Amino acid sequence: MNPDAEFDIIVYGASGYTGRLVAEHLAARYGVGGEVSWAMAGRSADKLAQVRDEIGAPQETPLVVADAADPASVRQMVRRAKAIITTVGPYQLYGSDLVAACAEAGTDYLDLSGEPNWMAAMIVAHDAQARASGARILHSCGFDSIPFELGVFFAEETAKAKLGAPAPRVKGRVRGLRGGLSGGTAASGAATMQALQKDPGLFALMVDPFALTPGFKGPGQPRGDKAEEDPDVGGEVSPFMMATINTKNVHRSNLLMGHPYGTDFVYDEMVIGGPNGPASFEAVGAAGAPKPGEGPSKAEREAGFYDILFIAIGADGRKVRVSVKGDMDPGYGSTSKMLAEAAICLVKECPDTPGGVWTPGAAMGRRLVDRLAARAGLTFTVED
């Protein structure tokens, strides 16, 4: 963290679809000049001012001009903040210079990346420098993968309390989900597919649950690529489109915390129901994916939700069940609140977390659980 910075947080990409939602949350909950000092950043001062007015942010909200195509402007922005929130993706196309600048300056960095090929490269390239500078680099601070990473954390804490020991096996089961896909997410998926076409060797990384745990390989994990019966939910479960990134982040979190779940930990994610069951992204219709900058309407975001069950199974077969629920659509309404509050939690509540490339749960743990429950509409419940 950059202790002498002008702002606690700069939201980079604030004129884009998701960045605008992050800024809207900060303006509505914290105003300007209160407990959190923050600014909006992007390529165009005029566009930032327009968005500031449209979201009802105060006129005095600071605006910062920075462009990924101008590395000097990015480095200048980074020096002004304790933490940079970036929604400028695909990150493998537009994020590398920003991560490098933050790692060098000692400025915290938070993104929404679900691009494991790029994240693996950032760990190799910048973890050592971030450790030296004190920068905390956090990827995947949205629906991928906070509810899953913290859901496992919460399930394991519950297992320790109820069973007397961590559980070597946890199942993540999506019980319900309603939400839409934005153009930015679709663009990230397309960029990853292009990267795989250029370098087919990346495919092994994409399917490896331990791709983000350099130096550590755990036991074989469930493939999760076909429907099957799950006696723990009393019916069929189907593949979950986000399991590929979430499972990697859960295993990295376990590694970063010193393997509190054990070095033999096994985790998978599935959707309860058949392939056309109740939990699905209402994303790509006949007209195809939305364009970057587009996404669900306000009404659609507010009508969305998610409900994820976690079943922790002890070594003796005893089980505990917990759930994580969100009060808005997962990809955007809930994600924007999670990203904003994760940045505040990191800057305000976690001065003891050292530099390095972290996962949100490993970096903040119970402090993030409590903050998201209080400020971001998430519910963590012990069911039995």
N, C-alpha and C positions, 0 to 999 in steps of 0.2 A: 504493500500500500504506500502511496505517495503522501506522506504526512503534511507536506507544506502546500498542498494543492489548493487552488481557488475554489473548486467545487467538490462536493462529495461524489457526485455522479454526473457524467455526461451521457445522454442517450444519443448514440450515433445511428443515423438512419431514421430520425424522428419524423421525417416527411413521408416515409414509406408506410405500408399498411400496418405492420405489427409495431414498428417503432412509434407510430402515432398512438396506438393503444397504450403502450408503455407510458408515453408522455401524458396521456389523458388520465391514467391512473395516478401518476405522481401529482399532477395538478389538482385533481379532485381530492386526494387524501392529504397532501402535504403543502399545497399552495407553493409560494415562492418566498424564500427568506425565513422559513420556519426551521423545524428540526432537521430537515434534509435540504441541503443546497444542491441544486441541479440545473442543468442546461440542456437545450436541444441542439443537436448538431446534424449537419447534412451538407449537400453540395451547394444549395442555393439559399441565400438569406431570404429572398422573397418568398420562396416556397415554405421555408420554416415559419416565417411570420404569418403566412396564410393558415398553415396548420395550427399554429399557436392560437390564432383567433377562432378557428373553427372548433377546437376542442375546449374552448373557454378558459384557457390558461391565462394568467395575469399578463398584462402588457409588458411588465418588467421582466418576464421570463427571459433569461439570457439565451442568445442565439450564437452558435459557433459554426463557422464555415469550414468544412473539411471534406476532402474528396479522396477516395481510394486511389484515383489516378495521379494524385499529387502527394507522394510520401512525405514531403516536408510539412504539408498542412496537417497530415495525420500525426506526425511526431509532435508538432506544436500543440495539437488538441490533447494528446496523451499527457503532456506535462502539466496541463491545467486541472486534471481530475485525480481524485483518489481511486475512482473506478470508472471504467468505460463499459457501458452496456452497448452492444452492437447487434443490430438486426439486419445488417447489410450482408446479404448472402446472394448466391451460394458462397459459403465461406471459403471453399477451396479455390474460388475465383477471386474473391475480394477481401479475404480475411487474413492472409498470411502476414502481410506487412504490418497490420495492426497488432497481431499477436507479438511479432518481433519487437515492435516499438514499446509495447507495454512491458514485455519481459526485460527490456533494456532499461526502461525508466523506473521500474519498480511500481508501476501502476496496475491495479487490479483490472481484470478483464472478464466479462461474462457474455456468453452468446447463447444461441438456440440451436447449435449445430447438431444435426443427426447424420453427419458425414464421417463415418468411422475411418475411412481411408485417409482423410485429411487430418483428423484428430490424432491418429497414430503418428503421422508425420510431425505434427506440432509437438507431441511429447518428446520425440527424439531430438527435434531441433531446438527446443526452448526450455525444457524442464530444468536443466542445470543452470541456465542463466537466470530463470525466474527464482530459483532457490537462492541464488547469490544476491539478487536485487531486492528480494522480498515481494515480488509481484505474485499475486494469486491468480492463476489462469484457470477459469472455470468454463468448460463446455457444457452443452446439453442442459441448460437451465430453464427448460420449458416442459411441456407434456412429455417430450422425450428429453430427459428421463426422470425428472424429479419425483412424480407420484410413485414411480416404480422403485427407484433407488431408495426413497424414504419409506416406501411401503415395506420393503424388505428390512430396512433398519428398524422400523416400528415393530414388525413381526418378530424380529430377533430379540429386541428389548423385551417384548411380551413373553417370548419363550423363556428367556432367562428368569423372568419374574415368576412365571407359572410352572415351568418345567425344571427349573434349576440349572439350565445349561442352554447355550445356543443350539439352534436346530441345523443339522447338516444338510437338510433338504427343505427348500421353500418352493411353493408353486404360486405363480401369479396368474390369476384368472379374471379376465375382463367380463363382468356381469352385465354391464350396460354402458352404452356410449352413444352420444349424438353430437355430431359436429361436422364442420366443413373444412375443406382444404384450401389454403391460399395459393396464389400464384407463386409466391416465394418458395413454398415447400415443394411445389411441383418442379420449379426450376432447380432446386437442390438435388432432387431425385434424378433429373435429366443430366445434371453435371456429373453426378456419380456414375451414371451409366456410360457417359462419354469417357470418363477416366478409366473405367473397366475395359472399354473397347480399345483404348490406347495401350493399356498395360494389363493384359489378362492375368498377370500374376497377382493383381490386387484381389481377385476373386477368393483366393485362399484366406486373405485377411477378412473379407466381408463375411465369410461363413464361420470364422474362428471365434468362439465365445471369449477367448483370452487374447484377442488382438490388441487390447489396450492395457495389457499387464506384461510389459516387456520383462523378460527374465523369469516369468512364472507361467507354468501350464498346470491347470488343475485336472481333475478327472473328466472322463467323457460326460457330455451333457446331452439331454434329450434334444432330438433334432427339431421337433416342433413344426415339421413341414407337411403334416397330413392329419386329417381328423382321426380322433380315437376316443375310446370310452375312458372316462376318468371317474373311478369310484368315489373320489373325495368330493365330487360335485354332483354325483348321481346321474350322470348323463354324458353326452358327447361334448368334446371340446375341439376347436378348430384352430388353424394357424392364425397368428396375430401379426399384422403387417409391421408393427414397430418392435417386435421382439429382437430383431437382429441388432438394433442399436442399444436397446434397453439392457439386454443381458450382458453386453460388453461393459456398460457403465456400472452395473451391479458388481461384476467381478473386479473391476478396477477399484471401486469403492472398498470392497473387502481387502484388497491388496494394500491400498493406501492407509487403511486403519490398522494394519498389522494382522490381518486375517482373523478378526474376532468371530467370524462365522465358520472358521476352520479352513484348512488347506484342501479339504475334501468336499467343499461345499458344492451343491448341485442346485441349479435354479433354471426354471423355464417359464415362459408366458404363453398362454393360449386364451382364446375367446370361448366362453361358455355358449354352447349351441352349435348347430351345423354351420357350414360355410356361408350360408345366407341368413345367419341368426340375427339377434337383436342388436349386437354390438358392431357397428360398422361406421366408417367415415362416409358421410353423404357428400362425396367429393367430386367425382368425375362423371358427369352425365353425358348425354348424347352430344353436347356441344364441346366436350373435351375439357381439359384442365383450365382453370382461370389463368389470366396473365399475371405476371409479377405486379404487385401493387393492388391486386384485387383479393377479395376474400368474402367471408360470410357477412351478411348485414347485421346491424345491431340487434334486431329482433331474433335473428337466427343464433347469434352468439348467446343471447340471454336465454333462449329456449334449450340450449345445449347443456350437457352434463356428462359426467363419467362416474363409474362405480367399479372399483377394482377390489377383488377379494385376494387375500394372501393367506395361504395355508402353510404354516411352519410345522414340520414333522420332526419330532425329536428322535434321537438314536434308539430310544426304546419304543417308538411307534406312537407315542402320545402326540396330540396335535393341538395347536392353537390357531384360531382364525381371527384375522383383523381385516379392516377395510379402509380404503382411501377413496373419498368421493370429492368431486369438484362441482361447483355451483354454476358453471358456465361451460360453453363449448370448449373442448380440451385444447384445440390447436391455437386458439387466438384469445378468446375472452379470458380463459383461465391462465393460459401461458403468459400473457402480458403481465398479469398480476404477479405470477410466480417469479418472473424475471426481475421485475422491479423490486419486489420484496427480498429476493435473494441478494441483490446488490446492496440494499440497505443493511440487511443482516450481516453481510460480510464486512462492510465498512464500519458499522456502528457497534456490532456485538462480538466480532471475532478478531480482535487485534492480536490474539495469541496464535492464530493459524499462520504458520510460516509460508514462505514463498514456494512456488512449484505449480505444476499442472495438476489440478485437483478435479474431483467430482464435487458437486454441491453438497451431497450428504456427508461425504468424508470430511469436507472442509468445515461444515457447520453443525452437523448432527442434530441433536435435540433442539438447539436454538432455532434452526430453520423449521423444524416441525412445528414448534410453538408459534413462530412468527407467521407461517403460512396459515395456520389454523385461526390466528387472530386477525390477520389482515388480508388474506388472499382467497377466502372462501373455500379452503380445503377442510375436510373433516377426517380425522383419524379415529377409528373406533375399534375397540376390542369386542369381538362378537362372541367368541367362546374359547 
